[in-house]
């Protein structure tokens, strides 16, 4: 049984600071479910708080960058205190699965989402879906000028006008998709071409959308839901989403979960996953985070193109697990 501790969680941190509670033997025997979350606290914190109450679970969350948390889990191995990994993308979940650090999820839970959005072996599954898009400033770019593929972003016409977030987990899965579709060499050439063309680095996707709205850049490589969130407080922001077709820039990825082998609360983790897939939780994602819910019959976020009408490339999300290879490619290209 786990020793209870109070953990101070910092976004992007690789190591949690453990502080003894000093609450005595009885308190130490209580159970704490620990989540490593690459999902932002502002996005999922309210839902986790509901789960604490509704499921009567003592839940602690270590928030951070998805890729960094995946690397932390790989480094910690069987010594980890984590019970569940809530990742921003399929690639990180696949990397943790390949390291043998995950349990299989029961079929009764897996079957709540389409097989395209879960592990072939049943060791991870999507909770929501998100599409890669190119956000553009509607005052600076006409629809007819928009690139048909992300490959066109290295053209001189876009010099200094594009933003990306290379440390972001979803961006790294996009690069993994490009590696699978185009090969490492072409991916490195594209990355170097973007650097040579003056692409601007941002630490967060929301910063990219805001920069597009201000005209600092004309285009931004992000996920579909960031614009919907920003429009709640800034409905007149002059930004729209452009969807490419069948290339790496059009991938539909997931935010999903895995049950970690280090858990001694497998049943409670499965209860929490079921909770995240309940109609009320799926509606929360559609309405509050503007992501695509994945359970059958759930409605798409308001103002979003329905999931079934998107044109992603033919790519199995199970192929996105080579996170280490993608990090090497990004470093080789001088992006990280």
SULLIN-V14257 format. One record per residue. N is the residue number from 0. RES is the residue in one small letter. PSI is psi in degrees with one decimal (* if undefined). Layout:
n=N res=RES psi=PSI
n=N res=RES psi=PSI
//
This chain:
n=0 res=x psi=146.1
n=1 res=x psi=146.5
n=2 res=x psi=125.3
n=3 res=x psi=137.0
n=4 res=x psi=158.1
n=5 res=x psi=122.6
n=6 res=x psi=129.6
n=7 res=x psi=117.5
n=8 res=x psi=130.9
n=9 res=x psi=133.5
n=10 res=x psi=132.0
n=11 res=x psi=-7.5
n=12 res=x psi=145.6
n=13 res=x psi=-19.0
n=14 res=x psi=127.2
n=15 res=x psi=145.9
n=16 res=x psi=114.2
n=17 res=x psi=127.2
n=18 res=x psi=126.1
n=19 res=x psi=141.6
n=20 res=x psi=-32.9
n=21 res=x psi=29.6
n=22 res=x psi=3.8
n=23 res=x psi=175.2
n=24 res=x psi=-42.8
n=25 res=x psi=-42.4
n=26 res=x psi=-36.7
n=27 res=x psi=-20.6
n=28 res=x psi=-7.7
n=29 res=x psi=158.6
n=30 res=x psi=132.8
n=31 res=x psi=125.0
n=32 res=x psi=119.9
n=33 res=x psi=125.0
n=34 res=x psi=131.5
n=35 res=x psi=114.9
n=36 res=x psi=119.1
n=37 res=x psi=-5.0
n=38 res=x psi=139.2
n=39 res=x psi=140.1
n=40 res=x psi=-35.9
n=41 res=x psi=-29.6
n=42 res=x psi=-47.0
n=43 res=x psi=-9.0
n=44 res=x psi=-47.7
n=45 res=x psi=-36.5
n=46 res=x psi=-38.7
n=47 res=x psi=-38.1
n=48 res=x psi=-39.3
n=49 res=x psi=-42.2
n=50 res=x psi=-39.9
n=51 res=x psi=-46.1
n=52 res=x psi=-49.6
n=53 res=x psi=-34.0
n=54 res=x psi=-5.8
n=55 res=x psi=48.2
n=56 res=x psi=143.6
n=57 res=x psi=101.7
n=58 res=x psi=130.3
n=59 res=x psi=143.6
n=60 res=x psi=130.2
n=61 res=x psi=106.2
n=62 res=x psi=146.1
n=63 res=x psi=-176.4
n=64 res=x psi=135.5
n=65 res=x psi=-48.6
n=66 res=x psi=-41.6
n=67 res=x psi=-37.9
n=68 res=x psi=-37.3
n=69 res=x psi=-43.5
n=70 res=x psi=-39.4
n=71 res=x psi=-42.9
n=72 res=x psi=-39.3
n=73 res=x psi=-39.7
n=74 res=x psi=-39.1
n=75 res=x psi=-34.4
n=76 res=x psi=-133.9
n=77 res=x psi=-2.8
n=78 res=x psi=-5.0
n=79 res=x psi=150.7
n=80 res=x psi=0.9
n=81 res=x psi=145.7
n=82 res=x psi=-35.0
n=83 res=x psi=144.0
n=84 res=x psi=120.5
n=85 res=x psi=99.6
n=86 res=x psi=158.6
n=87 res=x psi=-12.8
n=88 res=x psi=162.5
n=89 res=x psi=-30.7
n=90 res=x psi=-45.3
n=91 res=x psi=-39.4
n=92 res=x psi=-41.6
n=93 res=x psi=-37.1
n=94 res=x psi=-41.1
n=95 res=x psi=-38.3
n=96 res=x psi=-45.8
n=97 res=x psi=-26.8
n=98 res=x psi=0.7
n=99 res=x psi=27.3
n=100 res=x psi=10.9
n=101 res=x psi=151.2
n=102 res=x psi=158.0
n=103 res=x psi=151.4
n=104 res=x psi=136.9
n=105 res=x psi=144.5
n=106 res=x psi=-30.6
n=107 res=x psi=-26.3
n=108 res=x psi=-46.6
n=109 res=x psi=-40.3
n=110 res=x psi=-1.2
n=111 res=x psi=-16.7
n=112 res=x psi=156.6
n=113 res=x psi=146.4
n=114 res=x psi=-21.1
n=115 res=x psi=-20.1
n=116 res=x psi=29.8
n=117 res=x psi=164.1
n=118 res=x psi=142.2
n=119 res=x psi=-36.7
n=120 res=x psi=-2.9
n=121 res=x psi=21.0
n=122 res=x psi=-4.3
n=123 res=x psi=161.0
n=124 res=x psi=154.6
n=125 res=x psi=145.9
n=126 res=x psi=-39.6
n=127 res=x psi=164.2
n=128 res=x psi=153.7
n=129 res=x psi=143.3
n=130 res=x psi=141.7
n=131 res=x psi=138.3
n=132 res=x psi=167.6
n=133 res=x psi=110.6
n=134 res=x psi=141.5
n=135 res=x psi=152.5
n=136 res=x psi=117.0
n=137 res=x psi=-14.0
n=138 res=x psi=-19.7
n=139 res=x psi=-19.8
n=140 res=x psi=128.6
n=141 res=x psi=146.6
n=142 res=x psi=-35.9
n=143 res=x psi=-18.9
n=144 res=x psi=-10.9
n=145 res=x psi=145.4
n=146 res=x psi=144.0
n=147 res=x psi=-29.2
n=148 res=x psi=163.5
n=149 res=x psi=-20.7
n=150 res=x psi=-29.4
n=151 res=x psi=-9.9
n=152 res=x psi=-11.2
n=153 res=x psi=-0.6
n=154 res=x psi=149.6
n=155 res=x psi=-30.9
n=156 res=x psi=-20.7
n=157 res=x psi=14.4
n=158 res=x psi=123.2
n=159 res=x psi=11.3
n=160 res=x psi=5.4
n=161 res=x psi=142.6
n=162 res=x psi=147.6
n=163 res=x psi=169.2
n=164 res=x psi=83.9
n=165 res=x psi=-18.3
n=166 res=x psi=-5.9
n=167 res=x psi=139.3
n=168 res=x psi=-39.4
n=169 res=x psi=-37.1
n=170 res=x psi=-41.6
n=171 res=x psi=-34.5
n=172 res=x psi=-35.6
n=173 res=x psi=-41.6
n=174 res=x psi=-37.9
n=175 res=x psi=-41.4
n=176 res=x psi=-42.0
n=177 res=x psi=-40.3
n=178 res=x psi=-41.6
n=179 res=x psi=-35.9
n=180 res=x psi=-36.5
n=181 res=x psi=-17.7
n=182 res=x psi=157.9
n=183 res=x psi=-42.0
n=184 res=x psi=-45.3
n=185 res=x psi=-34.1
n=186 res=x psi=-44.0
n=187 res=x psi=-41.6
n=188 res=x psi=-40.9
n=189 res=x psi=-44.7
n=190 res=x psi=-44.4
n=191 res=x psi=-35.8
n=192 res=x psi=-38.2
n=193 res=x psi=-43.6
n=194 res=x psi=-45.2
n=195 res=x psi=-25.7
n=196 res=x psi=8.8
n=197 res=x psi=28.9
n=198 res=x psi=144.0
n=199 res=x psi=133.5
n=200 res=x psi=138.9
n=201 res=x psi=150.8
n=202 res=x psi=-23.3
n=203 res=x psi=152.5
n=204 res=x psi=-35.1
n=205 res=x psi=-35.4
n=206 res=x psi=-33.9
n=207 res=x psi=-48.6
n=208 res=x psi=-41.8
n=209 res=x psi=-39.2
n=210 res=x psi=-37.6
n=211 res=x psi=-43.7
n=212 res=x psi=-34.3
n=213 res=x psi=-10.1
n=214 res=x psi=8.8
n=215 res=x psi=-36.4
n=216 res=x psi=162.1
n=217 res=x psi=-32.5
n=218 res=x psi=150.1
n=219 res=x psi=136.5
n=220 res=x psi=109.3
n=221 res=x psi=-175.9
n=222 res=x psi=161.9
n=223 res=x psi=-30.0
n=224 res=x psi=-16.1
n=225 res=x psi=-39.8
n=226 res=x psi=-41.1
n=227 res=x psi=-38.4
n=228 res=x psi=-42.7
n=229 res=x psi=-33.4
n=230 res=x psi=-16.1
n=231 res=x psi=-40.0
n=232 res=x psi=-16.2
n=233 res=x psi=69.7
n=234 res=x psi=-19.8
n=235 res=x psi=9.2
n=236 res=x psi=129.5
n=237 res=x psi=62.9
n=238 res=x psi=139.0
n=239 res=x psi=164.7
n=240 res=x psi=136.5
n=241 res=x psi=130.9
n=242 res=x psi=122.9
n=243 res=x psi=177.8
n=244 res=x psi=125.0
n=245 res=x psi=2.6
n=246 res=x psi=179.8
n=247 res=x psi=-28.2
n=248 res=x psi=-3.3
n=249 res=x psi=13.6
n=250 res=x psi=145.9
n=251 res=x psi=112.5
n=252 res=x psi=-177.6
n=253 res=x psi=157.4
n=254 res=x psi=127.4
n=255 res=x psi=-175.3
n=256 res=x psi=156.1
n=257 res=x psi=144.5
n=258 res=x psi=122.7
n=259 res=x psi=145.2
n=260 res=x psi=-18.0
n=261 res=x psi=-3.7
n=262 res=x psi=146.9
n=263 res=x psi=17.6
n=264 res=x psi=47.6
n=265 res=x psi=-43.3
n=266 res=x psi=-39.3
n=267 res=x psi=-37.2
n=268 res=x psi=-41.7
n=269 res=x psi=-35.8
n=270 res=x psi=-41.5
n=271 res=x psi=-40.9
n=272 res=x psi=-44.6
n=273 res=x psi=-39.0
n=274 res=x psi=-42.1
n=275 res=x psi=-22.1
n=276 res=x psi=5.3
n=277 res=x psi=155.0
n=278 res=x psi=-39.1
n=279 res=x psi=-40.5
n=280 res=x psi=-40.3
n=281 res=x psi=-36.8
n=282 res=x psi=-36.1
n=283 res=x psi=-47.3
n=284 res=x psi=-43.0
n=285 res=x psi=-40.5
n=286 res=x psi=-37.1
n=287 res=x psi=-35.7
n=288 res=x psi=-3.1
n=289 res=x psi=36.2
n=290 res=x psi=165.4
n=291 res=x psi=120.4
n=292 res=x psi=154.5
n=293 res=x psi=-13.3
n=294 res=x psi=150.8
n=295 res=x psi=135.5
n=296 res=x psi=-9.0
n=297 res=x psi=144.7
n=298 res=x psi=147.0
n=299 res=x psi=158.0
n=300 res=x psi=146.9
n=301 res=x psi=133.1
n=302 res=x psi=0.7
n=303 res=x psi=146.4
n=304 res=x psi=130.1
n=305 res=x psi=146.1
n=306 res=x psi=-40.7
n=307 res=x psi=-11.8
n=308 res=x psi=-0.6
n=309 res=x psi=163.2
n=310 res=x psi=69.0
n=311 res=x psi=163.0
n=312 res=x psi=163.0
n=313 res=x psi=94.9
n=314 res=x psi=126.6
n=315 res=x psi=126.7
n=316 res=x psi=-21.1
n=317 res=x psi=-15.1
n=318 res=x psi=1.1
n=319 res=x psi=16.1
n=320 res=x psi=-9.2
n=321 res=x psi=66.4
n=322 res=x psi=-42.9
n=323 res=x psi=-40.1
n=324 res=x psi=-38.6
n=325 res=x psi=-40.2
n=326 res=x psi=-38.3
n=327 res=x psi=-42.8
n=328 res=x psi=-42.9
n=329 res=x psi=-38.5
n=330 res=x psi=-40.5
n=331 res=x psi=-34.1
n=332 res=x psi=-5.4
n=333 res=x psi=19.0
n=334 res=x psi=-35.1
n=335 res=x psi=*
//
